[in-house]
Amino acid sequence: MGAKEINEIALRLASRVFDQERIENQYRGAFIEAMIEPYLEPYGWRNVSDGWSGWDFEHRNGSRLEIKQSAAQQTWAFPERRTRGAFDIAPRKGYYTEDGSKYVAVPGRSAHTYVFAWNDHYGPGTDHRDPAQWEFYVVATSSLPQEQRTISLSRVKTLAAPVTLPNLGSTTNRVAFPDSEPAAEWVARSPR
């Protein structure tokens, strides 16, 4: 099998998984990370979520960012039930580094900052691929309830105001680095 055939398989799979209005939970996180990546990169963040990474983005200074997502309309609940929004924030027994090849046994939450992504749309017109249907909440890990395994959307809303995608990079840096001025390169324009 050549590169062309392999690429065709990958494209068919990507279309099957992501080219639908409502994306299944197991894949939606990867989609959201790809959606927000261009808005975080100009602010010093790079995606490191491949494989077994203990967090999703890492800043050039080493700060770690975890992305969590939920949606009012799930693929498994339509049309019977609108979900309220809940996110996994369980402390772990450790994390993987070096592209998943090294395990570090340090209990707790491995990221310093969390971005909670929420899609509030329900019913006809709901499209998890549409960036305009998402809102984002940026919370310092130190603000999360200790030892709690999940957090509700209503609780997240008491910790942070919603942020639009174009403002996500600057807001993330303000929350992640509250005591420092953003470096000149962080003020770069975010993609539209």
FIVO-388379 format. One record per atom (N, C-alpha, C): residue in three letters; atom name; x, z, y. Coordinates in Angstrom, 2 decimals. Layout:
N
NODE    aa   at        xx        zz        yy
NODE   ALA   CA         X         Z         Y
...
***
This chain:
192
NODE    aa   at        xx        zz        yy
NODE   MET    N      0.85      0.00     -1.17
NODE   MET   CA      0.00      0.00      0.00
NODE   MET    C      0.90      0.00      1.23
NODE   GLY    N      0.59     -0.86      2.17
NODE   GLY   CA      1.39     -0.98      3.38
NODE   GLY    C      0.84     -0.16      4.53
NODE   ALA    N      1.57     -0.19      5.63
NODE   ALA   CA      1.21      0.58      6.81
NODE   ALA    C     -0.16      0.17      7.35
NODE   LYS    N     -0.48     -1.13      7.29
NODE   LYS   CA     -1.77     -1.58      7.79
NODE   LYS    C     -2.92     -0.96      7.00
NODE   GLU    N     -2.81     -0.95      5.69
NODE   GLU   CA     -3.87     -0.37      4.85
NODE   GLU    C     -3.98      1.14      5.06
NODE   ILE    N     -2.86      1.80      5.19
NODE   ILE   CA     -2.87      3.25      5.43
NODE   ILE    C     -3.54      3.55      6.77
NODE   ASN    N     -3.22      2.76      7.79
NODE   ASN   CA     -3.83      2.94      9.10
NODE   ASN    C     -5.34      2.70      9.05
NODE   GLU    N     -5.77      1.71      8.28
NODE   GLU   CA     -7.20      1.44      8.15
NODE   GLU    C     -7.92      2.62      7.49
NODE   ILE    N     -7.31      3.23      6.50
NODE   ILE   CA     -7.89      4.41      5.87
NODE   ILE    C     -8.02      5.54      6.89
NODE   ALA    N     -6.96      5.77      7.65
NODE   ALA   CA     -6.99      6.84      8.65
NODE   ALA    C     -8.07      6.57      9.70
NODE   LEU    N     -8.22      5.34     10.13
NODE   LEU   CA     -9.24      5.01     11.13
NODE   LEU    C    -10.66      5.19     10.56
NODE   ARG    N    -10.86      4.80      9.30
NODE   ARG   CA    -12.18      4.99      8.68
NODE   ARG    C    -12.51      6.48      8.60
NODE   LEU    N    -11.52      7.27      8.19
NODE   LEU   CA    -11.74      8.71      8.08
NODE   LEU    C    -12.03      9.32      9.46
NODE   ALA    N    -11.24      8.95     10.46
NODE   ALA   CA    -11.46      9.47     11.81
NODE   ALA    C    -12.85      9.10     12.31
NODE   SER    N    -13.28      7.89     12.05
NODE   SER   CA    -14.61      7.45     12.46
NODE   SER    C    -15.69      8.25     11.74
NODE   ARG    N    -15.52      8.47     10.46
NODE   ARG   CA    -16.50      9.22      9.67
NODE   ARG    C    -16.62     10.67     10.16
NODE   VAL    N    -15.49     11.28     10.50
NODE   VAL   CA    -15.47     12.69     10.88
NODE   VAL    C    -15.85     12.91     12.34
NODE   PHE    N    -15.34     12.07     13.24
NODE   PHE   CA    -15.48     12.33     14.67
NODE   PHE    C    -16.44     11.41     15.42
NODE   ASP    N    -16.81     10.29     14.85
NODE   ASP   CA    -17.65      9.34     15.58
NODE   ASP    C    -19.13      9.60     15.31
NODE   GLN    N    -19.55     10.81     15.60
NODE   GLN   CA    -20.95     11.21     15.48
NODE   GLN    C    -21.23     12.25     16.55
NODE   GLU    N    -22.47     12.34     16.95
NODE   GLU   CA    -22.82     13.22     18.07
NODE   GLU    C    -22.56     14.69     17.79
NODE   ARG    N    -22.83     15.12     16.58
NODE   ARG   CA    -22.59     16.51     16.23
NODE   ARG    C    -21.50     16.57     15.18
NODE   ILE    N    -20.41     17.24     15.53
NODE   ILE   CA    -19.23     17.31     14.66
NODE   ILE    C    -19.28     18.62     13.88
NODE   GLU    N    -19.00     18.54     12.59
NODE   GLU   CA    -19.01     19.73     11.75
NODE   GLU    C    -17.96     20.75     12.22
NODE   ASN    N    -18.28     22.03     12.01
NODE   ASN   CA    -17.40     23.13     12.44
NODE   ASN    C    -15.94     22.93     12.02
NODE   GLN    N    -15.72     22.54     10.77
NODE   GLN   CA    -14.36     22.47     10.25
NODE   GLN    C    -13.51     21.43     10.98
NODE   TYR    N    -14.14     20.48     11.67
NODE   TYR   CA    -13.40     19.43     12.38
NODE   TYR    C    -13.49     19.57     13.90
NODE   ARG    N    -14.53     20.26     14.37
NODE   ARG   CA    -14.78     20.31     15.81
NODE   ARG    C    -13.64     20.96     16.58
NODE   GLY    N    -12.99     21.96     16.00
NODE   GLY   CA    -11.88     22.62     16.68
NODE   GLY    C    -10.76     21.64     17.01
NODE   ALA    N    -10.42     20.76     16.05
NODE   ALA   CA     -9.38     19.76     16.29
NODE   ALA    C     -9.81     18.80     17.40
NODE   PHE    N    -11.09     18.45     17.42
NODE   PHE   CA    -11.59     17.56     18.46
NODE   PHE    C    -11.47     18.21     19.84
NODE   ILE    N    -11.87     19.47     19.94
NODE   ILE   CA    -11.80     20.19     21.22
NODE   ILE    C    -10.35     20.31     21.69
NODE   GLU    N     -9.45     20.61     20.77
NODE   GLU   CA     -8.03     20.69     21.15
NODE   GLU    C     -7.53     19.36     21.70
NODE   ALA    N     -7.93     18.26     21.06
NODE   ALA   CA     -7.53     16.94     21.56
NODE   ALA    C     -8.19     16.64     22.91
NODE   MET    N     -9.41     17.11     23.10
NODE   MET   CA    -10.13     16.90     24.36
NODE   MET    C     -9.43     17.60     25.52
NODE   ILE    N     -9.00     18.83     25.31
NODE   ILE   CA     -8.45     19.61     26.42
NODE   ILE    C     -6.95     19.41     26.60
NODE   GLU    N     -6.29     18.85     25.62
NODE   GLU   CA     -4.83     18.68     25.69
NODE   GLU    C     -4.35     18.00     26.97
NODE   PRO    N     -4.95     16.88     27.40
NODE   PRO   CA     -4.46     16.25     28.63
NODE   PRO    C     -4.65     17.08     29.89
NODE   TYR    N     -5.52     18.08     29.83
NODE   TYR   CA     -5.77     18.94     30.98
NODE   TYR    C     -4.85     20.15     31.00
NODE   LEU    N     -4.26     20.47     29.86
NODE   LEU   CA     -3.32     21.59     29.77
NODE   LEU    C     -1.87     21.13     29.91
NODE   GLU    N     -1.55     19.95     29.41
NODE   GLU   CA     -0.16     19.45     29.43
NODE   GLU    C      0.48     19.47     30.81
NODE   PRO    N     -0.21     19.02     31.87
NODE   PRO   CA      0.44     19.05     33.19
NODE   PRO    C      0.79     20.45     33.68
NODE   TYR    N      0.24     21.45     33.02
NODE   TYR   CA      0.47     22.85     33.40
NODE   TYR    C      1.46     23.55     32.47
NODE   GLY    N      2.17     22.77     31.68
NODE   GLY   CA      3.25     23.33     30.86
NODE   GLY    C      2.88     23.66     29.43
NODE   TRP    N      1.69     23.29     28.97
NODE   TRP   CA      1.24     23.61     27.62
NODE   TRP    C      1.41     22.41     26.70
NODE   ARG    N      1.79     22.66     25.45
NODE   ARG   CA      1.85     21.59     24.45
NODE   ARG    C      1.12     22.04     23.20
NODE   ASN    N      0.47     21.09     22.55
NODE   ASN   CA     -0.30     21.39     21.35
NODE   ASN    C      0.65     21.62     20.19
NODE   VAL    N      0.49     22.75     19.50
NODE   VAL   CA      1.31     23.09     18.33
NODE   VAL    C      0.44     23.45     17.14
NODE   SER    N     -0.82     22.99     17.14
NODE   SER   CA     -1.78     23.46     16.16
NODE   SER    C     -1.72     22.76     14.81
NODE   ASP    N     -0.82     21.84     14.62
NODE   ASP   CA     -0.71     21.18     13.33
NODE   ASP    C     -0.31     22.17     12.25
NODE   GLY    N     -0.81     21.95     11.08
NODE   GLY   CA     -0.41     22.78      9.94
NODE   GLY    C     -0.89     24.21     10.05
NODE   TRP    N      0.01     25.13      9.79
NODE   TRP   CA     -0.33     26.54      9.70
NODE   TRP    C      0.05     27.33     10.95
NODE   SER    N      0.17     26.69     12.07
NODE   SER   CA      0.56     27.39     13.29
NODE   SER    C     -0.37     28.57     13.57
NODE   GLY    N      0.20     29.65     14.08
NODE   GLY   CA     -0.57     30.86     14.37
NODE   GLY    C     -1.33     30.78     15.68
NODE   TRP    N     -1.16     29.73     16.46
NODE   TRP   CA     -1.86     29.52     17.73
NODE   TRP    C     -1.93     28.02     17.97
NODE   ASP    N     -2.67     27.62     19.00
NODE   ASP   CA     -2.95     26.20     19.20
NODE   ASP    C     -2.08     25.51     20.24
NODE   PHE    N     -1.76     26.20     21.32
NODE   PHE   CA     -0.91     25.64     22.37
NODE   PHE    C      0.17     26.65     22.71
NODE   GLU    N      1.29     26.13     23.14
NODE   GLU   CA      2.39     27.00     23.55
NODE   GLU    C      2.90     26.50     24.90
NODE   HIS    N      3.11     27.44     25.80
NODE   HIS   CA      3.65     27.10     27.12
NODE   HIS    C      5.16     26.96     27.03
NODE   ARG    N      5.72     26.22     27.94
NODE   ARG   CA      7.19     26.02     27.92
NODE   ARG    C      7.94     27.33     28.05
NODE   ASN    N      7.28     28.39     28.55
NODE   ASN   CA      7.95     29.69     28.64
NODE   ASN    C      7.71     30.56     27.40
NODE   GLY    N      7.01     30.01     26.39
NODE   GLY   CA      6.78     30.73     25.15
NODE   GLY    C      5.42     31.41     25.02
NODE   SER    N      4.64     31.45     26.09
NODE   SER   CA      3.31     32.05     26.02
NODE   SER    C      2.43     31.24     25.06
NODE   ARG    N      1.55     31.94     24.34
NODE   ARG   CA      0.74     31.30     23.30
NODE   ARG    C     -0.75     31.33     23.64
NODE   LEU    N     -1.43     30.24     23.30
NODE   LEU   CA     -2.83     30.04     23.65
NODE   LEU    C     -3.62     29.68     22.41
NODE   GLU    N     -4.74     30.36     22.20
NODE   GLU   CA     -5.63     30.11     21.06
NODE   GLU    C     -6.93     29.50     21.59
NODE   ILE    N     -7.42     28.45     20.96
NODE   ILE   CA     -8.66     27.80     21.34
NODE   ILE    C     -9.72     28.15     20.29
NODE   LYS    N    -10.85     28.64     20.75
NODE   LYS   CA    -11.99     28.93     19.88
NODE   LYS    C    -13.19     28.17     20.41
NODE   GLN    N    -14.02     27.66     19.52
NODE   GLN   CA    -15.16     26.86     19.97
NODE   GLN    C    -16.41     27.20     19.17
NODE   SER    N    -17.55     26.97     19.80
NODE   SER   CA    -18.83     27.13     19.15
NODE   SER    C    -19.84     26.25     19.89
NODE   ALA    N    -20.96     25.99     19.23
NODE   ALA   CA    -21.97     25.12     19.82
NODE   ALA    C    -23.36     25.63     19.49
NODE   ALA    N    -24.28     25.44     20.42
NODE   ALA   CA    -25.67     25.87     20.22
NODE   ALA    C    -26.30     25.11     19.06
NODE   GLN    N    -25.95     23.85     18.93
NODE   GLN   CA    -26.50     23.05     17.84
NODE   GLN    C    -25.42     22.77     16.81
NODE   GLN    N    -25.65     23.25     15.62
NODE   GLN   CA    -24.73     23.04     14.50
NODE   GLN    C    -25.27     21.92     13.61
NODE   THR    N    -24.40     21.31     12.86
NODE   THR   CA    -24.83     20.25     11.95
NODE   THR    C    -25.72     20.82     10.85
NODE   TRP    N    -25.54     22.06     10.50
NODE   TRP   CA    -26.27     22.68      9.41
NODE   TRP    C    -27.55     23.38      9.86
NODE   ALA    N    -27.85     23.45     11.16
NODE   ALA   CA    -28.98     24.24     11.64
NODE   ALA    C    -30.10     23.42     12.27
NODE   PHE    N    -29.90     22.16     12.52
NODE   PHE   CA    -30.90     21.36     13.23
NODE   PHE    C    -32.07     21.05     12.33
NODE   PRO    N    -33.30     21.08     12.75
NODE   PRO   CA    -33.75     21.53     14.07
NODE   PRO    C    -34.24     22.96     14.08
NODE   GLU    N    -34.01     23.67     13.00
NODE   GLU   CA    -34.61     24.98     12.82
NODE   GLU    C    -34.11     26.07     13.77
NODE   ARG    N    -32.82     26.04     14.09
NODE   ARG   CA    -32.27     27.21     14.76
NODE   ARG    C    -31.17     26.87     15.75
NODE   ARG    N    -31.29     27.41     16.93
NODE   ARG   CA    -30.24     27.30     17.96
NODE   ARG    C    -29.32     28.51     17.78
NODE   THR    N    -28.02     28.27     17.70
NODE   THR   CA    -27.10     29.39     17.56
NODE   THR    C    -26.77     29.98     18.94
NODE   ARG    N    -26.42     31.25     18.95
NODE   ARG   CA    -26.16     31.95     20.21
NODE   ARG    C    -24.71     31.88     20.65
NODE   GLY    N    -23.85     31.56     19.73
NODE   GLY   CA    -22.43     31.48     20.07
NODE   GLY    C    -21.68     32.72     19.65
NODE   ALA    N    -20.73     32.55     18.76
NODE   ALA   CA    -19.86     33.64     18.32
NODE   ALA    C    -18.50     33.03     17.99
NODE   PHE    N    -17.46     33.81     18.19
NODE   PHE   CA    -16.10     33.32     18.02
NODE   PHE    C    -15.28     34.30     17.18
NODE   ASP    N    -14.45     33.77     16.33
NODE   ASP   CA    -13.55     34.59     15.51
NODE   ASP    C    -12.36     35.03     16.36
NODE   ILE    N    -12.19     36.33     16.48
NODE   ILE   CA    -11.03     36.88     17.21
NODE   ILE    C    -10.32     37.93     16.36
NODE   ALA    N    -10.53     37.86     15.07
NODE   ALA   CA     -9.99     38.90     14.18
NODE   ALA    C     -8.47     38.98     14.28
NODE   PRO    N     -7.95     40.18     14.43
NODE   PRO   CA     -6.49     40.34     14.34
NODE   PRO    C     -6.03     39.93     12.94
NODE   ARG    N     -4.86     39.35     12.85
NODE   ARG   CA     -4.31     38.89     11.57
NODE   ARG    C     -3.16     39.79     11.14
NODE   LYS    N     -2.74     39.62      9.90
NODE   LYS   CA     -1.62     40.40      9.38
NODE   LYS    C     -0.28     39.82      9.77
NODE   GLY    N     -0.28     38.61     10.30
NODE   GLY   CA      0.93     37.92     10.71
NODE   GLY    C      0.60     36.50     11.10
NODE   TYR    N      1.63     35.69     11.28
NODE   TYR   CA      1.43     34.30     11.68
NODE   TYR    C      2.61     33.45     11.21
NODE   TYR    N      2.39     32.15     11.23
NODE   TYR   CA      3.43     31.19     10.84
NODE   TYR    C      4.08     30.59     12.08
NODE   THR    N      5.37     30.34     11.99
NODE   THR   CA      6.13     29.67     13.04
NODE   THR    C      6.91     28.52     12.41
NODE   GLU    N      7.68     27.84     13.24
NODE   GLU   CA      8.54     26.75     12.78
NODE   GLU    C      7.77     25.75     11.93
NODE   ASP    N      6.70     25.21     12.52
NODE   ASP   CA      5.85     24.22     11.85
NODE   ASP    C      5.26     24.74     10.54
NODE   GLY    N      4.99     26.01     10.47
NODE   GLY   CA      4.36     26.59      9.29
NODE   GLY    C      5.30     26.94      8.17
NODE   SER    N      6.59     26.85      8.41
NODE   SER   CA      7.54     27.10      7.33
NODE   SER    C      8.03     28.55      7.26
NODE   LYS    N      7.75     29.34      8.30
NODE   LYS   CA      8.24     30.72      8.32
NODE   LYS    C      7.09     31.66      8.67
NODE   TYR    N      6.88     32.66      7.82
NODE   TYR   CA      5.83     33.65      8.06
NODE   TYR    C      6.43     34.88      8.72
NODE   VAL    N      5.77     35.34      9.78
NODE   VAL   CA      6.20     36.53     10.51
NODE   VAL    C      5.11     37.58     10.34
NODE   ALA    N      5.43     38.68      9.69
NODE   ALA   CA      4.46     39.74      9.40
NODE   ALA    C      4.35     40.70     10.58
NODE   VAL    N      3.65     40.25     11.62
NODE   VAL   CA      3.39     41.08     12.79
NODE   VAL    C      1.87     41.15     12.96
NODE   PRO    N      1.26     42.29     12.65
NODE   PRO   CA     -0.19     42.38     12.74
NODE   PRO    C     -0.68     42.31     14.18
NODE   GLY    N     -1.89     41.78     14.33
NODE   GLY   CA     -2.51     41.68     15.64
NODE   GLY    C     -2.92     40.26     15.94
NODE   ARG    N     -3.21     40.01     17.19
NODE   ARG   CA     -3.56     38.66     17.64
NODE   ARG    C     -2.28     38.00     18.14
NODE   SER    N     -1.98     36.84     17.63
NODE   SER   CA     -0.69     36.21     17.94
NODE   SER    C     -0.68     35.46     19.27
NODE   ALA    N     -1.84     35.12     19.79
NODE   ALA   CA     -1.89     34.42     21.09
NODE   ALA    C     -1.99     35.44     22.22
NODE   HIS    N     -1.47     35.04     23.38
NODE   HIS   CA     -1.53     35.89     24.57
NODE   HIS    C     -2.81     35.66     25.37
NODE   THR    N     -3.37     34.46     25.22
NODE   THR   CA     -4.55     34.05     25.99
NODE   THR    C     -5.48     33.26     25.06
NODE   TYR    N     -6.78     33.38     25.31
NODE   TYR   CA     -7.78     32.63     24.55
NODE   TYR    C     -8.58     31.74     25.48
NODE   VAL    N     -8.92     30.55     24.99
NODE   VAL   CA     -9.90     29.70     25.64
NODE   VAL    C    -11.09     29.60     24.70
NODE   PHE    N    -12.25     30.02     25.17
NODE   PHE   CA    -13.48     29.92     24.40
NODE   PHE    C    -14.26     28.72     24.93
NODE   ALA    N    -14.49     27.75     24.06
NODE   ALA   CA    -15.23     26.54     24.43
NODE   ALA    C    -16.64     26.65     23.88
NODE   TRP    N    -17.63     26.36     24.71
NODE   TRP   CA    -19.03     26.50     24.32
NODE   TRP    C    -19.83     25.27     24.73
NODE   ASN    N    -20.56     24.69     23.78
NODE   ASN   CA    -21.47     23.59     24.05
NODE   ASN    C    -22.89     24.15     23.96
NODE   ASP    N    -23.57     24.22     25.11
NODE   ASP   CA    -24.89     24.85     25.20
NODE   ASP    C    -26.04     23.87     24.92
NODE   HIS    N    -25.74     22.62     24.72
NODE   HIS   CA    -26.78     21.61     24.54
NODE   HIS    C    -27.42     21.71     23.15
NODE   TYR    N    -28.72     21.41     23.13
NODE   TYR   CA    -29.48     21.50     21.88
NODE   TYR    C    -30.58     20.45     21.91
NODE   GLY    N    -30.76     19.76     20.79
NODE   GLY   CA    -31.82     18.77     20.67
NODE   GLY    C    -31.30     17.37     20.96
NODE   PRO    N    -32.22     16.45     21.21
NODE   PRO   CA    -31.81     15.06     21.49
NODE   PRO    C    -30.84     15.01     22.67
NODE   GLY    N    -29.84     14.21     22.54
NODE   GLY   CA    -28.83     14.09     23.60
NODE   GLY    C    -27.63     14.99     23.42
NODE   THR    N    -27.69     15.93     22.48
NODE   THR   CA    -26.54     16.77     22.21
NODE   THR    C    -25.42     15.91     21.65
NODE   ASP    N    -24.25     16.01     22.26
NODE   ASP   CA    -23.10     15.21     21.80
NODE   ASP    C    -21.84     16.05     21.96
NODE   HIS    N    -21.34     16.55     20.86
NODE   HIS   CA    -20.14     17.40     20.90
NODE   HIS    C    -18.92     16.66     21.42
NODE   ARG    N    -18.96     15.32     21.44
NODE   ARG   CA    -17.81     14.53     21.92
NODE   ARG    C    -17.79     14.41     23.44
NODE   ASP    N    -18.87     14.79     24.10
NODE   ASP   CA    -19.01     14.61     25.54
NODE   ASP    C    -18.40     15.80     26.29
NODE   PRO    N    -17.28     15.61     26.97
NODE   PRO   CA    -16.64     16.73     27.68
NODE   PRO    C    -17.56     17.40     28.71
NODE   ALA    N    -18.50     16.66     29.27
NODE   ALA   CA    -19.40     17.23     30.28
NODE   ALA    C    -20.36     18.25     29.67
NODE   GLN    N    -20.53     18.26     28.36
NODE   GLN   CA    -21.43     19.21     27.72
NODE   GLN    C    -20.75     20.53     27.36
NODE   TRP    N    -19.47     20.66     27.66
NODE   TRP   CA    -18.73     21.86     27.29
NODE   TRP    C    -18.43     22.71     28.51
NODE   GLU    N    -18.43     24.02     28.31
NODE   GLU   CA    -17.91     24.93     29.32
NODE   GLU    C    -16.83     25.77     28.65
NODE   PHE    N    -15.91     26.26     29.46
NODE   PHE   CA    -14.73     26.94     28.95
NODE   PHE    C    -14.58     28.29     29.64
NODE   TYR    N    -14.15     29.27     28.86
NODE   TYR   CA    -13.93     30.63     29.35
NODE   TYR    C    -12.52     31.03     28.95
NODE   VAL    N    -11.71     31.42     29.91
NODE   VAL   CA    -10.31     31.77     29.65
NODE   VAL    C    -10.17     33.29     29.77
NODE   VAL    N     -9.68     33.90     28.69
NODE   VAL   CA     -9.61     35.37     28.62
NODE   VAL    C     -8.23     35.80     28.12
NODE   ALA    N     -7.63     36.74     28.80
NODE   ALA   CA     -6.37     37.32     28.33
NODE   ALA    C     -6.65     38.11     27.05
NODE   THR    N     -5.77     38.02     26.09
NODE   THR   CA     -5.94     38.74     24.83
NODE   THR    C     -6.09     40.23     25.07
NODE   SER    N     -5.40     40.75     26.05
NODE   SER   CA     -5.48     42.19     26.35
NODE   SER    C     -6.88     42.62     26.79
NODE   SER    N     -7.73     41.68     27.21
NODE   SER   CA     -9.10     41.99     27.62
NODE   SER    C    -10.09     41.98     26.45
NODE   LEU    N     -9.66     41.49     25.30
NODE   LEU   CA    -10.55     41.42     24.14
NODE   LEU    C    -10.68     42.79     23.48
NODE   PRO    N    -11.85     43.08     22.90
NODE   PRO   CA    -12.03     44.36     22.21
NODE   PRO    C    -11.05     44.47     21.04
NODE   GLN    N    -10.28     45.54     21.02
NODE   GLN   CA     -9.29     45.72     19.96
NODE   GLN    C     -9.97     45.92     18.61
NODE   GLU    N     -9.37     45.37     17.58
NODE   GLU   CA     -9.83     45.50     16.20
NODE   GLU    C    -11.17     44.84     15.92
NODE   GLN    N    -11.81     44.26     16.92
NODE   GLN   CA    -13.07     43.58     16.69
NODE   GLN    C    -12.78     42.21     16.07
NODE   ARG    N    -13.59     41.81     15.10
NODE   ARG   CA    -13.33     40.57     14.35
NODE   ARG    C    -13.99     39.34     14.97
NODE   THR    N    -15.12     39.53     15.64
NODE   THR   CA    -15.81     38.43     16.32
NODE   THR    C    -16.23     38.89     17.70
NODE   ILE    N    -16.51     37.91     18.55
NODE   ILE   CA    -17.02     38.23     19.88
NODE   ILE    C    -18.14     37.25     20.18
NODE   SER    N    -19.21     37.77     20.76
NODE   SER   CA    -20.36     36.93     21.09
NODE   SER    C    -20.12     36.20     22.40
NODE   LEU    N    -20.82     35.10     22.57
NODE   LEU   CA    -20.73     34.36     23.83
NODE   LEU    C    -21.17     35.24     24.99
NODE   SER    N    -22.21     36.03     24.79
NODE   SER   CA    -22.67     36.89     25.88
NODE   SER    C    -21.59     37.88     26.31
NODE   ARG    N    -20.80     38.38     25.37
NODE   ARG   CA    -19.69     39.29     25.72
NODE   ARG    C    -18.57     38.52     26.41
NODE   VAL    N    -18.27     37.32     25.93
NODE   VAL   CA    -17.24     36.49     26.58
NODE   VAL    C    -17.61     36.25     28.05
NODE   LYS    N    -18.90     36.02     28.30
NODE   LYS   CA    -19.35     35.75     29.67
NODE   LYS    C    -19.18     36.95     30.59
NODE   THR    N    -19.06     38.15     30.03
NODE   THR   CA    -18.79     39.33     30.87
NODE   THR    C    -17.30     39.44     31.20
NODE   LEU    N    -16.47     38.70     30.46
NODE   LEU   CA    -15.02     38.77     30.66
NODE   LEU    C    -14.47     37.65     31.52
NODE   ALA    N    -15.22     36.53     31.62
NODE   ALA   CA    -14.70     35.38     32.37
NODE   ALA    C    -15.86     34.51     32.85
NODE   ALA    N    -15.63     33.81     33.94
NODE   ALA   CA    -16.60     32.84     34.46
NODE   ALA    C    -16.36     31.50     33.79
NODE   PRO    N    -17.39     30.66     33.68
NODE   PRO   CA    -17.19     29.35     33.07
NODE   PRO    C    -16.31     28.47     33.94
NODE   VAL    N    -15.52     27.62     33.28
NODE   VAL   CA    -14.60     26.72     33.95
NODE   VAL    C    -14.89     25.31     33.46
NODE   THR    N    -14.83     24.35     34.36
NODE   THR   CA    -15.00     22.95     33.96
NODE   THR    C    -13.67     22.42     33.43
NODE   LEU    N    -13.76     21.35     32.68
NODE   LEU   CA    -12.55     20.78     32.08
NODE   LEU    C    -11.47     20.44     33.10
NODE   PRO    N    -11.80     19.80     34.24
NODE   PRO   CA    -10.73     19.48     35.20
NODE   PRO    C    -10.00     20.71     35.76
NODE   ASN    N    -10.64     21.88     35.71
NODE   ASN   CA    -10.01     23.11     36.23
NODE   ASN    C     -9.41     23.98     35.14
NODE   LEU    N     -9.45     23.52     33.90
NODE   LEU   CA     -9.01     24.35     32.79
NODE   LEU    C     -7.52     24.68     32.85
NODE   GLY    N     -6.68     23.72     33.17
NODE   GLY   CA     -5.23     23.96     33.21
NODE   GLY    C     -4.84     25.01     34.24
NODE   SER    N     -5.35     24.87     35.46
NODE   SER   CA     -4.98     25.83     36.51
NODE   SER    C     -5.55     27.21     36.22
NODE   THR    N     -6.78     27.27     35.70
NODE   THR   CA     -7.37     28.56     35.37
NODE   THR    C     -6.62     29.23     34.22
NODE   THR    N     -6.24     28.45     33.21
NODE   THR   CA     -5.49     29.00     32.09
NODE   THR    C     -4.19     29.62     32.58
NODE   ASN    N     -3.49     28.94     33.47
NODE   ASN   CA     -2.24     29.50     33.98
NODE   ASN    C     -2.47     30.74     34.84
NODE   ARG    N     -3.57     30.76     35.61
NODE   ARG   CA     -3.87     31.96     36.42
NODE   ARG    C     -4.11     33.16     35.53
NODE   VAL    N     -4.82     32.96     34.41
NODE   VAL   CA     -5.11     34.08     33.51
NODE   VAL    C     -3.86     34.43     32.70
NODE   ALA    N     -3.13     33.44     32.22
NODE   ALA   CA     -1.95     33.68     31.38
NODE   ALA    C     -0.80     34.29     32.17
NODE   PHE    N     -0.68     33.93     33.44
NODE   PHE   CA      0.44     34.38     34.28
NODE   PHE    C     -0.08     34.98     35.58
NODE   PRO    N     -0.79     36.09     35.54
NODE   PRO   CA     -1.43     36.64     36.74
NODE   PRO    C     -0.46     37.14     37.80
NODE   ASP    N      0.75     37.45     37.41
NODE   ASP   CA      1.71     38.02     38.36
NODE   ASP    C      2.72     37.03     38.89
NODE   SER    N      2.51     35.74     38.64
NODE   SER   CA      3.49     34.76     39.10
NODE   SER    C      2.82     33.60     39.79
NODE   GLU    N      3.54     33.00     40.68
NODE   GLU   CA      3.08     31.80     41.35
NODE   GLU    C      3.30     30.62     40.42
NODE   PRO    N      2.37     29.67     40.39
NODE   PRO   CA      2.58     28.51     39.52
NODE   PRO    C      3.76     27.68     40.00
NODE   ALA    N      4.55     27.21     39.05
NODE   ALA   CA      5.67     26.34     39.38
NODE   ALA    C      5.12     25.04     39.95
NODE   ALA    N      5.93     24.36     40.73
NODE   ALA   CA      5.50     23.14     41.40
NODE   ALA    C      4.92     22.12     40.42
NODE   GLU    N      5.54     21.98     39.24
NODE   GLU   CA      5.04     20.98     38.29
NODE   GLU    C      3.66     21.35     37.72
NODE   TRP    N      3.28     22.62     37.79
NODE   TRP   CA      1.96     23.00     37.27
NODE   TRP    C      0.85     22.51     38.19
NODE   VAL    N      1.19     22.24     39.44
NODE   VAL   CA      0.20     21.82     40.40
NODE   VAL    C     -0.08     20.32     40.28
NODE   ALA    N      0.56     19.69     39.33
NODE   ALA   CA      0.33     18.27     39.09
NODE   ALA    C     -1.15     18.01     38.85
NODE   ARG    N     -1.58     16.83     39.18
NODE   ARG   CA     -3.00     16.49     39.02
NODE   ARG    C     -3.35     16.41     37.54
NODE   SER    N     -4.49     16.97     37.22
NODE   SER   CA     -5.02     16.86     35.86
NODE   SER    C     -5.68     15.51     35.70
NODE   PRO    N     -5.73     14.98     34.47
NODE   PRO   CA     -6.43     13.72     34.24
NODE   PRO    C     -7.92     13.89     34.51
NODE   ARG    N     -8.57     12.82     34.80
NODE   ARG   CA    -10.02     12.87     35.06
NODE   ARG    C    -10.78     12.30     33.91
***
